[in-house]
């Protein structure tokens, strides 16, 4: 049975506000009160936008700043329904939680931790009445479970705005147990506590993982059904996440843990330029550390050392069932890259890199679908010569054939598509839905389309044309799977959501031809260019080639596939972040 959806989506709108006043909440927290006409419904460049909405206590808006001071040049492009992050060399963005939203007064309150560094804190320190600020969002709001007996709110100073807002607005009428780490007693704030609530203040340096974990472990566990929300430095939260999931065995729908910031390791002081300190050439990085980290995760090295710090190399090998020489080969490289450390001879412990590998997302980069695509690049040269995909040469099958029989791998594709729901407002608002009674869905983004249709109040009868492993996976991701027909068939419109991204051109043509037998209108939801905010944009074409044997398909390439399948392109709807919805009519 599918779990309740955890988020409600909102239209993405670029808004301008100005500073009304600045208040000092504590010596460690500065509040900037913002206001402006863009908080209400407004029209810009002929596009109507809804009023600002941030109903969730931990909603995030993205502030847009510029390293060179030219904020206008750093702004994204506003689409009728969404945002396109166009290239901007000096753009800086930072996420902040609205501390208070007063739409009657036309005000938005943002709290900034005073720590003396960072572009957002610097902006707040210099903020004066009338100064402008641009922001986007929020893109979604957290949905808390309806039946709870208590909630724990855990964080450092950066989490205080969200915690304070929760206590002020009480989205749940249950006892709240608050734990906050602060670097100075002066950071403590007056909180709106009720009978039954508790608050624990812990003195600790920002990002102190051991202090945070120890404090969380010391919290009493109330009886009944509960929920834990935590926000702090991303790496400091890793042992907390592990404790909650492994020891307290809280399910994913009872935990929400968010890294609000990431501590940068201090750079080594620059040495004087001498013959002995010449800088090493940048060069091309070796794949050896990556492969060693992958092996450490696959063998269980990282988990074993995290569970039992102080293991000797021999004890680790025995626990994992790996002959001693094998572990002995691996450990020196893991130590060199701070995955494991044994600095004082007291046994193996995780280093900073090892702690990061405890995070699910970091782990997937070494062991998941993305990692397997990377390994397939060993066949890049012959694939380029033969005009096929590296994946096919590596595995003996196309990626589509692989995922059609592998539920775990298809599940990773579905999870990758979860962000798609934030971009589909432009599609669900399109006039093509008028009079639509039945909708056929295919592709790993189908669950996101179902969610977006629900958010838009559209309720066509749904059919999902996936079979085997894909159908099995989607059943666990779509809300109310019992109201969906799990078979292909005639429909007023078909939506193929990221269905072509893992198909070769020939496989894409077969799918589109199949859809033409069922409907006269189809929509292709695909990324036609790299995400403008991604640091890996330059790799997008190579990832696409690895999967399909062709480059990232732009609008012209999608139109060519459509024509080969008996379709014509009627129009393209820009969704933002490089994604488009291509509306097809049967030729």
C-alpha positions as a printed Julia matrix, in Angstrom:
587×3 Matrix{Float64}:
   0.0     0.0     0.0
   1.38    3.43   -0.96
   2.32    5.79    1.84
   0.71    9.19    2.16
   2.48   11.8     0.08
   4.9    13.79    2.19
   4.73   17.14    0.36
   2.31   19.62   -1.21
   3.73   21.49   -4.2
   3.48   25.22   -4.96
   3.93   27.24   -8.18
   7.47   28.58   -8.53
   7.38   32.38   -8.79
  10.19   34.96   -8.81
   9.26   37.72   -6.33
  10.74   41.08   -5.35
  10.43   42.44   -1.84
  12.05   45.3     0.05
  13.33   45.68    3.59
  10.85   47.3     5.99
  12.85   46.97    9.2
  15.66   45.02   10.85
  15.38   43.61   14.37
  17.9    41.93   16.65
  16.18   38.83   18.07
  19.23   37.8    20.1
  22.94   38.65   19.83
  23.11   35.59   17.55
  19.99   36.11   15.41
  19.0    39.03   13.17
  15.46   39.36   11.76
  14.8    41.16    8.49
  11.16   42.06    7.87
  10.35   42.25    4.16
   7.3    43.46    2.3
   6.06   44.27   -1.16
   3.33   43.94   -3.74
   4.8    40.67   -5.04
   3.64   38.89   -1.88
   0.08   39.3    -3.17
  -1.14   38.08   -6.57
   0.51   40.18   -9.28
   1.16   40.41  -13.01
   4.61   40.79  -14.56
   5.42   40.77  -18.28
   1.86   39.73  -19.02
   2.01   36.66  -16.75
  -0.38   36.39  -13.81
   1.12   34.92  -10.64
  -0.62   33.73   -7.46
   0.02   35.27   -4.07
   2.87   34.02   -1.91
   2.08   30.88    0.09
   4.35   29.17    2.6
   2.05   27.17    4.87
   4.67   24.73    6.16
   6.7    25.47    9.28
   9.93   24.4     7.54
   9.23   25.77    4.05
  12.25   27.14    2.19
  12.59   30.07   -0.14
  15.68   30.54   -2.31
  17.3    33.97   -1.94
  19.08   35.22   -5.06
  22.28   37.19   -4.54
  25.23   38.1    -6.74
  28.94   37.94   -6.0
  29.53   41.04   -8.16
  26.53   42.96   -6.79
  24.56   42.81  -10.07
  21.53   40.92   -8.8
  19.4    41.67  -11.88
  21.87   39.75  -14.05
  21.67   36.81  -11.63
  17.89   36.44  -11.72
  16.37   33.33  -13.33
  13.87   33.58  -16.16
  10.23   33.5   -15.08
   8.12   31.1   -17.13
   4.32   31.17  -17.16
   4.48   28.19  -14.81
   7.94   27.77  -13.33
  11.51   29.04  -13.34
  14.37   28.53  -15.79
  17.82   28.97  -14.24
  19.63   30.64  -17.11
  23.45   30.77  -16.9
  24.75   33.51  -14.57
  28.41   33.52  -13.62
  28.06   35.47  -10.36
  24.76   34.08   -9.08
  24.63   32.97   -5.44
  21.58   31.28   -3.93
  20.8    30.43   -0.31
  17.77   28.69    1.18
  16.0    30.26    4.18
  12.93   29.39    6.23
  10.21   32.05    6.57
   9.98   32.71   10.32
   6.62   34.39    9.98
   4.26   35.12    7.1
   1.69   37.88    7.63
  -0.14   38.34    4.35
  -2.63   40.78    5.88
   0.27   43.12    6.66
   2.07   42.1     3.48
   5.12   40.98    5.44
   7.61   38.14    5.38
  10.06   37.65    8.28
  13.46   36.01    7.72
  15.89   35.2    10.54
  19.65   35.13    9.88
  22.19   33.54   12.22
  24.91   36.08   12.99
  28.2    34.26   12.39
  30.18   36.82   10.4
  30.46   34.97    7.12
  28.47   33.95    4.09
  26.73   36.05    1.41
  23.26   35.91    2.99
  24.5    36.87    6.47
  26.55   39.69    4.92
  23.46   40.92    3.08
  21.4    40.89    6.29
  24.15   42.76    8.18
  24.07   45.56    5.59
  20.29   45.53    5.05
  18.59   48.9     5.34
  15.01   50.04    4.85
  14.13   50.04    1.16
  16.81   47.55    0.07
  15.46   45.01   -2.4
  15.66   41.23   -2.25
  14.6    38.69   -4.87
  13.58   35.14   -4.07
  11.88   32.05   -5.49
   9.7    29.52   -3.72
   8.8    27.67   -1.7
   8.43   24.76   -4.09
   6.71   22.5    -1.54
   5.42   22.16    2.02
   5.88   19.18    4.32
   2.76   17.19    5.14
   2.87   15.82    8.66
   1.07   12.55    9.46
  -2.47   13.1    10.72
  -2.36   10.75   13.7
   0.51   11.46   16.08
   0.93   11.48   19.84
   4.1    13.63   19.95
   6.76   15.31   17.83
  10.47   15.88   18.47
  12.04   18.98   16.89
  15.85   18.79   16.74
  18.29   21.31   15.35
  21.08   23.81   15.71
  20.74   27.59   15.58
  19.82   27.53   11.89
  16.75   25.44   12.75
  15.38   27.94   15.28
  13.22   29.82   12.72
  11.43   26.6    11.73
  11.12   25.37   15.32
   9.85   28.76   16.49
   7.3    28.87   13.7
   6.07   25.37   14.49
   5.51   26.31   18.13
   3.78   29.57   17.18
   1.42   28.04   14.62
   1.02   24.47   15.92
   0.26   22.49   12.77
  -0.13   19.53   15.15
  -1.9    19.76   18.49
   0.44   17.34   20.24
   3.25   17.73   22.8
   6.45   19.07   21.22
   9.86   18.06   22.56
  12.53   20.49   21.4
  16.31   20.02   21.35
  18.56   22.83   20.11
  22.36   23.01   20.09
  23.75   26.56   20.39
  27.32   27.83   20.41
  26.55   30.45   23.05
  23.9    30.87   25.73
  23.09   34.21   24.11
  21.51   32.29   21.2
  18.68   30.98   23.36
  15.26   32.31   22.41
  11.9    32.54   24.11
   9.74   29.81   22.57
   5.95   29.47   22.65
   5.83   26.34   24.8
   2.62   24.75   26.1
   1.87   22.36   28.91
   3.42   19.01   28.02
   6.17   20.52   25.86
   9.84   20.25   26.77
  12.92   22.13   25.58
  16.59   21.15   25.94
  19.41   23.57   25.15
  22.88   22.1    24.55
  26.08   24.12   24.27
  28.11   22.85   21.31
  30.14   24.22   18.46
  28.32   24.51   15.09
  28.47   21.19   13.25
  29.55   19.15   16.3
  28.2    15.74   15.28
  29.15   13.96   18.5
  27.39   16.52   20.68
  24.25   16.45   18.58
  24.08   12.66   18.48
  24.68   12.39   22.23
  21.93   14.9    22.97
  19.45   13.12   20.71
  20.23    9.77   22.31
  19.59   11.32   25.74
  16.09   12.45   24.8
  13.31   10.36   26.39
  11.22    8.43   23.87
   7.56    9.17   24.6
   4.91    6.48   24.29
   2.67    6.26   21.26
   3.1     7.25   17.61
   5.66    9.98   17.1
   7.54   11.98   14.5
  11.09   13.34   14.5
  12.04   16.45   12.53
  15.7    17.47   12.51
  17.72   20.16   10.74
  21.36   21.12   11.24
  24.75   20.78    9.55
  24.43   18.0     6.98
  27.26   15.75    8.19
  26.36   16.25   11.85
  22.95   14.76   11.09
  24.3    11.51    9.64
  24.75    9.68   12.99
  21.37   11.04   14.11
  19.69    9.62   11.02
  21.43    6.3    11.57
  20.35    6.17   15.23
  16.73    6.98   14.45
  16.43    4.5    11.6
  18.6     1.63   12.88
  18.12    1.74   16.64
  14.8     3.45   17.16
  13.57    1.85   13.92
  11.47    4.81   12.87
  10.02    4.38    9.39
  10.7     6.93    6.68
   7.26    8.48    7.06
   8.02    9.22   10.73
  11.33   11.03   10.17
  12.29   14.17    8.29
  15.98   15.09    8.43
  17.35   17.98    6.41
  20.88   19.3     6.13
  20.45   23.07    6.39
  24.09   23.85    5.76
  27.39   22.16    4.96
  30.55   22.9     6.91
  33.53   23.55    4.69
  36.79   22.09    5.91
  39.32   24.9     6.52
  41.91   25.2     3.81
  45.53   24.67    4.74
  47.5    27.92    5.08
  49.24   28.84    1.88
  52.96   28.1     2.03
  55.55   30.49    0.73
  56.48   29.8    -2.87
  59.77   27.89   -2.8
  61.31   25.18   -4.9
  60.09   22.64   -2.33
  56.47   23.82   -2.34
  55.66   24.03   -6.04
  51.96   23.35   -6.58
  51.12   19.97   -8.04
  49.44   20.02  -11.46
  45.67   19.66  -11.39
  45.64   16.79  -13.89
  42.79   14.29  -14.28
  41.69   12.66  -11.02
  42.36    8.96  -10.55
  39.34    6.62  -10.37
  41.04    4.51   -7.69
  39.57    6.3    -4.62
  36.09    6.11   -6.17
  36.45    2.37   -6.83
  37.79    1.79   -3.32
  34.85    3.66   -1.77
  32.44    1.62   -3.9
  34.05   -1.61   -2.71
  33.94   -0.44    0.91
  30.2     0.15    0.64
  29.49   -3.08   -1.21
  31.47   -5.19    1.25
  29.88   -3.47    4.25
  33.12   -1.89    5.52
  31.56    1.53    6.11
  28.52    0.15    7.94
  30.59   -2.24   10.07
  32.99    0.48   11.22
  30.07    2.83   11.91
  28.27    0.18   13.97
  31.35   -0.91   15.93
  34.09    1.74   16.11
  37.46    0.4    17.2
  37.51   -2.79   15.12
  40.91   -4.09   14.15
  41.58   -4.92   10.51
  41.46   -8.62   11.34
  38.19   -8.33   13.26
  36.69   -6.34   10.39
  37.73   -8.99    7.87
  36.24  -11.74   10.04
  32.96   -9.87   10.48
  32.61   -9.32    6.73
  33.78  -12.78    5.74
  36.55  -11.31    3.62
  40.03  -12.89    3.72
  42.49  -10.71    5.6
  44.74   -9.94    2.61
  41.74   -8.47    0.76
  40.94   -5.99    3.52
  44.66   -5.23    3.88
  44.77   -4.22    0.22
  41.76   -1.92    0.58
  42.39   -0.18    3.9
  45.47    1.95    2.99
  43.6     3.72    0.19
  40.49    4.15    2.36
  42.69    5.7     5.05
  44.45    7.96    2.55
  41.09    9.47    1.57
  39.7     9.69    5.11
  37.06    7.01    4.69
  38.45    5.17    7.72
  41.09    6.3    10.23
  43.19    4.64   12.93
  45.29    7.58   14.04
  46.07    6.46   17.6
  46.1     2.7    17.13
  42.8     2.24   18.96
  41.08    0.63   16.0
  39.23    1.7    12.88
  36.82    4.61   12.92
  35.07    6.5    10.16
  36.75    9.61    8.83
  34.89   12.6     7.39
  34.54   10.98    3.97
  33.3     7.75    5.57
  30.65    9.63    7.54
  29.4    11.21    4.34
  29.03    7.75    2.81
  26.43    6.95    5.48
  24.1     9.38    3.71
  21.74    7.58    1.34
  22.35   10.0    -1.52
  26.14    9.82   -1.22
  25.92    6.02   -1.06
  23.9     5.86   -4.28
  26.63    7.76   -6.11
  28.89    4.75   -5.5
  26.52    1.8    -5.5
  23.31    2.82   -7.26
  22.15    3.21  -10.84
  24.24    6.35  -11.34
  27.35    4.43  -10.32
  26.6     1.6   -12.74
  26.23    4.11  -15.57
  29.61    5.53  -14.64
  31.24    2.09  -14.74
  29.74    1.49  -18.19
  31.88    4.35  -19.47
  34.79    1.92  -19.52
  33.26    0.96  -22.89
  32.97    4.53  -24.16
  35.54    4.31  -26.95
  34.16    1.15  -28.64
  30.61    2.43  -28.15
  31.48    5.65  -29.97
  33.08    3.65  -32.77
  30.19    1.2   -33.09
  27.34    3.69  -32.66
  25.85    1.87  -29.67
  25.5     2.67  -25.97
  28.23    1.96  -23.42
  25.54    0.38  -21.24
  24.72   -2.18  -23.93
  28.36   -3.12  -24.41
  28.86   -3.42  -20.65
  25.72   -5.44  -19.85
  24.72   -7.14  -23.09
  21.28   -5.5   -23.05
  19.81   -2.04  -23.51
  19.07   -0.05  -20.37
  15.35   -0.34  -21.09
  15.58   -4.14  -21.29
  17.54   -4.13  -18.02
  15.11   -2.03  -15.98
  12.08   -3.84  -17.39
  13.17   -6.89  -15.38
  14.87   -5.23  -12.4
  12.5    -3.7    -9.84
  15.32   -2.24   -7.73
  16.88   -0.43  -10.66
  13.52    0.85  -11.93
  12.79    2.03   -8.39
  15.91    4.2    -8.54
  14.61    5.78  -11.75
  11.27    6.48  -10.07
  13.0     8.11   -7.1
  15.12   10.24   -9.45
  11.87   11.48  -11.01
  10.35   12.55   -7.68
  11.64   16.1    -8.2
   9.59   16.23  -11.4
   6.41   16.92   -9.43
   7.72   20.42   -8.62
   7.96   21.25  -12.34
   4.61   19.99  -13.65
   2.43   23.02  -12.87
   2.86   24.19  -16.45
   1.62   20.86  -17.75
  -1.36   20.46  -15.4
  -2.46   24.05  -16.15
  -2.41   23.49  -19.91
  -5.76   23.71  -21.78
  -5.24   20.21  -23.19
  -6.81   18.8   -19.99
 -10.2    20.36  -20.68
 -12.65   17.53  -21.24
 -10.07   14.81  -20.53
 -11.73   11.87  -18.76
  -9.03    9.23  -19.14
  -5.24    9.56  -18.99
  -2.71    6.88  -19.9
   0.68    7.08  -18.13
   4.01    5.47  -18.83
   7.57    6.01  -17.61
   9.22    6.27  -14.18
   7.84    9.8   -13.77
   4.26    8.49  -13.75
   3.95    8.74   -9.97
   4.95   12.4   -10.11
   2.34   13.07  -12.81
  -0.36   11.47  -10.64
   0.68   13.67   -7.7
   0.75   16.81   -9.86
  -2.72   16.09  -11.25
  -4.01   15.66   -7.69
  -2.43   18.97   -6.62
  -4.08   20.7    -9.59
  -7.49   19.24   -8.72
  -7.67   17.22  -11.93
  -9.21   13.77  -11.54
  -9.19   11.89  -14.83
  -9.47    8.13  -14.77
  -5.9     6.84  -14.83
  -4.33    3.96  -16.69
  -0.68    2.98  -16.24
   0.8     1.15  -19.2
   3.72   -0.44  -17.36
   4.16   -4.18  -16.93
   6.33   -6.47  -14.82
   8.88   -4.84  -12.52
   7.97   -1.23  -13.46
   4.31   -1.79  -12.58
   5.31   -3.45   -9.31
   7.45   -0.46   -8.34
   4.92    2.2    -9.33
   2.21    0.54   -7.23
   4.24    1.45   -4.17
   4.74    5.08   -5.22
   1.41    6.34   -6.53
  -1.27    7.53   -4.1
  -4.44    5.39   -4.02
  -3.26    2.69   -6.47
  -6.69    1.03   -6.22
  -8.23    3.82   -8.34
  -5.83    3.16  -11.23
  -6.22    0.67  -14.1
  -2.93   -1.21  -14.41
  -3.03   -1.88  -18.15
  -2.63   -0.02  -21.4
  -5.69    0.91  -23.4
  -7.6     3.74  -25.08
  -7.36    7.15  -23.38
  -8.06   10.8   -24.14
  -4.42   11.69  -23.55
  -1.19    9.82  -22.82
   1.73   11.2   -20.79
   5.16    9.61  -21.16
   7.1    10.94  -18.17
  10.85   10.4   -18.54
   9.98    7.26  -20.51
  12.4     8.06  -23.34
  15.4     8.97  -21.18
  16.46    5.32  -20.83
  15.34    4.11  -24.28
  17.34    3.98  -27.49
  15.86    5.79  -30.49
  14.44    2.52  -31.83
  12.86    1.69  -28.46
  11.45    5.22  -28.22
   9.86    4.89  -31.66
   8.25    1.59  -30.64
   6.79    3.16  -27.49
   5.43    6.19  -29.34
   3.94    3.96  -32.05
   2.26    1.91  -29.34
   0.8     5.06  -27.75
  -0.55    6.16  -31.15
  -2.73    3.04  -31.19
  -4.4     4.17  -27.94
  -4.77    7.94  -28.14
  -4.69   10.93  -30.47
  -2.87   13.21  -28.0
   0.34   12.47  -26.18
   2.73   14.48  -24.02
   6.45   13.78  -23.65
   7.98   15.05  -20.41
  11.74   15.04  -20.81
  14.86   17.04  -19.92
  15.99   18.59  -23.18
  18.97   20.5   -21.74
  21.03   20.37  -18.56
  19.72   21.79  -15.3
  21.14   25.32  -15.04
  21.83   25.01  -11.3
  23.56   21.63  -11.51
  27.34   21.6   -11.05
  27.4    18.56  -13.34
  25.73   20.17  -16.35
  28.73   19.44  -18.58
  28.27   15.71  -17.94
  24.6    15.56  -19.01
  25.26   14.66  -22.65
  27.68   11.89  -21.7
  25.21   10.41  -19.19
  22.54   10.37  -21.88
  24.89    8.72  -24.36
  25.87    6.08  -21.82
  22.22    5.16  -21.32
  20.85    5.38  -24.86
  23.73    5.59  -27.32
  22.69    9.12  -28.3
  23.11   12.66  -26.95
  20.66   14.42  -24.65
  17.58   14.81  -26.86
  16.67   18.42  -27.56
  13.36   19.6   -28.99
  14.41   18.84  -32.56
  15.45   15.28  -31.67
  12.13   14.63  -29.9
  10.25   16.03  -32.91
  12.17   13.66  -35.2
  11.25   10.63  -33.07
   7.62   11.76  -33.04
   7.49   12.06  -36.83
   8.95    8.57  -37.23
   6.13    7.27  -35.01
   3.18    8.93  -36.74
   2.96   12.04  -34.56
   3.41   15.77  -35.14
   4.53   18.31  -32.55
   1.76   20.75  -31.71
   3.65   22.86  -29.15
   6.21   22.75  -26.36
   5.53   23.82  -22.78
   8.62   24.98  -20.87
   8.59   23.49  -17.35
  11.88   24.88  -16.01
  15.18   23.38  -14.88
  15.79   22.26  -18.49
  12.6    20.15  -18.67
   9.88   20.48  -21.31
   6.5    18.98  -22.06
   6.12   18.3   -25.78
   2.48   18.03  -26.86
   1.94   15.63  -29.77
  -1.06   15.06  -32.02
  -1.49   12.0   -34.14
  -0.6    12.85  -37.73
